[in-house]
Amino acid sequence: MSVIAVRALTADDAAWAAGLMERRRQLYAGYSPVFWRPRPGVTGPHARFLGRQLSSPGYLALRTEHGFLIGQRRDQEAFVDDFAVDETARWDADGATLLLSAWRSWTADGLDAVRVVTAHADEDKCAMLAALNLELTGQWWVRALLPAGERPAGQVTGTGFAGLLGPAPPVYDPGGPVLLVSDLTGDADLADVEREAATMGAVLLIVPAAPGSSRSERLASRPGWTVASDWYLGRPA
């Protein structure tokens, strides 16, 4: 088997990386059409954003011929969001090589773990993460809504819940504000939460839950809820 060469991702690679992420967004849109819906015409601005990240303290950026990874230090963890390969079949090769290479740098800096977010339906990427000893620790459940009102962006509270109402990241376009729930009481009625979120103008409701938890089971039993993203945590090996 040939050795996969890894080098630093530089500003000269930003346009290539942004193009790769655009293709990934198109793929992910088929998984969860509202949550992952790509915003048209953002490849150029995203390339400029990535270029700024590459020169920012606390970021590590690596690439191979077929993929790249950008990770950010957050206290004693590394967080990886922008992580893509040009072919799904290359997750076990380029994807694993990139993550292991990044982890060697982070352990040298004293970090304790790495957290990676991915689409729940990106099965090859999820399998690679699990094979490298990362554990699925969280999931984002989503529910599309028909907005029936409007509320200024910011922290909001409702009956049995609290969260942040605001726009999606600039590379996505769900069609309006999203409400990310930060607190949900155990006896909150999900139907009421959905209605109140809609009156606030949200087109999408997001509720994080640990796999196998009572919250996860409640969401699974309620019509219209699906898992959009998975969150893996661990020490790659």
C-alpha positions in Angstrom: 0.0 0.0 0.0 1.4 3.4 -0.9 2.1 6.0 1.8 -0.3 8.9 1.9 1.6 12.1 2.1 0.3 14.7 4.5 1.3 18.4 4.5 0.0 21.7 5.8 -3.1 23.2 4.3 -2.1 26.7 3.2 -3.9 29.7 1.9 -3.1 28.6 -1.7 -5.3 25.5 -1.0 -8.3 27.5 0.3 -10.2 27.6 -3.0 -9.7 23.8 -3.5 -10.8 23.1 0.1 -13.9 25.3 -0.3 -14.8 23.5 -3.5 -14.5 20.2 -1.7 -16.8 21.4 1.1 -19.3 22.7 -1.5 -19.5 19.2 -3.0 -19.9 17.8 0.5 -22.8 20.2 1.3 -24.6 19.1 -1.9 -24.2 15.5 -0.7 -25.3 16.2 2.8 -28.4 18.1 1.5 -29.8 14.7 0.5 -29.5 13.5 4.0 -31.3 16.2 5.9 -32.7 18.7 3.3 -33.5 21.6 5.7 -30.6 21.3 8.2 -27.9 20.8 5.5 -29.4 22.9 2.7 -26.5 24.7 1.0 -26.6 28.4 0.4 -25.9 29.2 -3.3 -22.9 31.2 -4.3 -20.8 30.9 -1.1 -17.8 29.0 -2.4 -15.8 32.1 -2.9 -16.6 33.7 0.5 -16.0 30.4 2.2 -12.6 30.1 0.6 -11.7 33.5 2.0 -13.0 32.5 5.4 -10.9 29.3 5.4 -7.9 31.4 4.4 -8.4 33.5 7.5 -8.7 30.4 9.7 -5.5 29.0 8.4 -3.6 32.0 9.7 -5.4 32.2 13.1 -3.9 31.0 16.4 -5.2 27.7 17.7 -6.0 26.1 14.3 -4.3 23.1 12.7 -4.9 22.5 9.0 -3.7 19.5 7.0 -4.3 18.0 3.6 -3.5 15.1 1.4 -4.1 14.9 -2.4 -7.7 13.8 -1.7 -8.8 15.5 1.5 -8.2 18.0 4.2 -8.9 18.6 7.9 -9.1 21.8 9.9 -9.2 21.6 13.7 -9.5 24.2 16.4 -8.2 24.0 19.9 -10.9 24.5 22.5 -9.5 24.3 26.0 -8.1 20.8 26.3 -10.0 19.4 23.3 -9.6 19.8 19.6 -12.8 20.4 17.6 -13.0 19.3 13.9 -15.9 20.4 11.7 -14.3 21.1 8.2 -13.1 17.6 7.3 -13.7 16.2 3.8 -12.4 13.8 1.2 -13.1 13.9 -2.5 -14.5 10.3 -2.7 -16.4 8.5 0.0 -14.3 5.5 -0.4 -11.2 7.5 0.8 -12.4 8.0 4.4 -10.5 4.8 5.5 -7.4 6.0 3.8 -7.0 9.8 3.6 -9.6 10.5 6.3 -8.0 8.3 8.8 -4.5 9.4 7.9 -5.4 13.1 8.4 -7.1 12.5 11.7 -4.2 10.5 13.1 -1.7 13.0 11.9 -3.6 15.8 13.5 -3.9 13.9 16.7 -0.1 13.4 16.9 0.2 17.2 16.8 -2.5 17.8 19.4 -1.1 15.2 21.9 2.3 16.9 21.6 0.5 20.1 22.6 -1.1 18.4 25.6 -4.7 18.1 24.4 -6.8 15.3 25.9 -9.3 14.4 23.2 -10.7 15.4 19.8 -14.4 16.0 19.0 -15.5 15.5 15.4 -19.0 16.4 14.0 -20.4 14.7 10.9 -23.6 14.0 9.1 -25.5 11.1 10.7 -26.0 9.5 7.3 -22.3 9.8 6.2 -21.9 6.1 7.1 -18.3 5.7 5.8 -17.0 8.7 7.7 -18.8 7.5 10.9 -17.4 4.0 10.5 -13.9 5.5 10.1 -14.3 7.5 13.3 -15.5 4.5 15.3 -12.7 2.4 13.9 -10.2 4.9 15.3 -11.6 4.5 18.8 -13.9 7.6 18.9 -17.2 7.2 20.7 -20.5 8.5 19.5 -21.4 10.9 22.4 -24.1 13.1 21.0 -26.6 13.7 18.2 -28.5 16.6 16.9 -32.2 15.7 16.3 -34.0 18.1 14.0 -37.6 18.9 13.1 -38.7 21.1 10.2 -41.4 23.7 11.2 -43.8 26.0 9.4 -43.1 29.4 11.0 -46.1 31.2 12.4 -44.6 34.4 13.9 -41.4 36.2 14.4 -39.0 36.9 17.3 -35.7 38.8 17.4 -32.6 36.6 17.3 -31.0 35.7 20.6 -31.7 33.7 23.7 -35.3 32.6 24.0 -37.3 30.7 26.6 -40.6 28.7 26.3 -42.6 26.2 28.2 -40.1 23.7 29.4 -37.3 24.8 27.1 -34.7 27.4 26.4 -32.4 27.9 23.5 -30.7 30.2 20.9 -32.8 31.5 18.0 -30.7 32.8 15.0 -29.5 32.2 11.5 -27.7 29.1 10.3 -24.0 29.2 9.5 -23.5 31.3 6.3 -22.8 28.3 4.1 -26.3 26.9 4.8 -29.8 28.2 4.0 -32.6 26.4 5.8 -35.0 29.1 4.8 -35.1 31.1 8.0 -34.0 31.1 11.6 -33.2 27.9 13.5 -33.8 27.3 17.2 -31.0 25.3 18.9 -32.4 24.0 22.2 -29.9 24.3 25.1 -32.2 23.2 27.9 -35.2 20.9 27.8 -37.0 19.7 30.9 -37.8 16.0 31.2 -41.6 16.7 31.2 -41.7 19.2 28.4 -44.3 18.4 25.8 -42.5 18.2 22.4 -45.7 19.2 20.6 -45.8 22.4 22.6 -42.1 23.0 22.0 -42.6 22.7 18.3 -45.6 25.1 18.3 -43.8 27.7 20.4 -40.7 27.5 18.2 -42.8 28.0 15.1 -44.4 31.1 16.7 -40.9 32.5 17.2 -40.3 32.2 13.5 -38.1 29.1 13.5 -38.0 27.0 10.4 -36.0 24.3 12.1 -35.9 23.0 15.7 -32.7 21.3 16.9 -32.4 19.3 20.1 -29.1 17.7 21.1 -29.4 14.3 22.8 -27.1 11.6 23.9 -27.6 8.3 22.0 -29.8 5.9 24.0 -30.9 8.5 26.5 -34.5 9.0 27.5 -34.5 12.3 25.6 -33.3 10.5 22.4 -36.1 7.9 22.9 -38.7 10.6 23.3 -37.6 12.3 20.1 -37.5 9.0 18.2 -41.2 8.4 19.2 -42.4 11.8 18.0 -43.3 12.1 14.3 -41.1 14.3 12.1 -37.9 14.1 14.1 -34.7 12.7 12.6 -31.0 12.7 13.5 -29.0 15.2 11.3 -25.6 15.1 12.9 -23.4 12.9 15.0 -20.7 14.0 17.5 -17.7 11.7 18.1 -15.2 12.2 20.9 -12.0 10.4 21.9 -8.4 9.8 21.4 -7.8 8.4 17.9 -5.8 5.2 17.8 
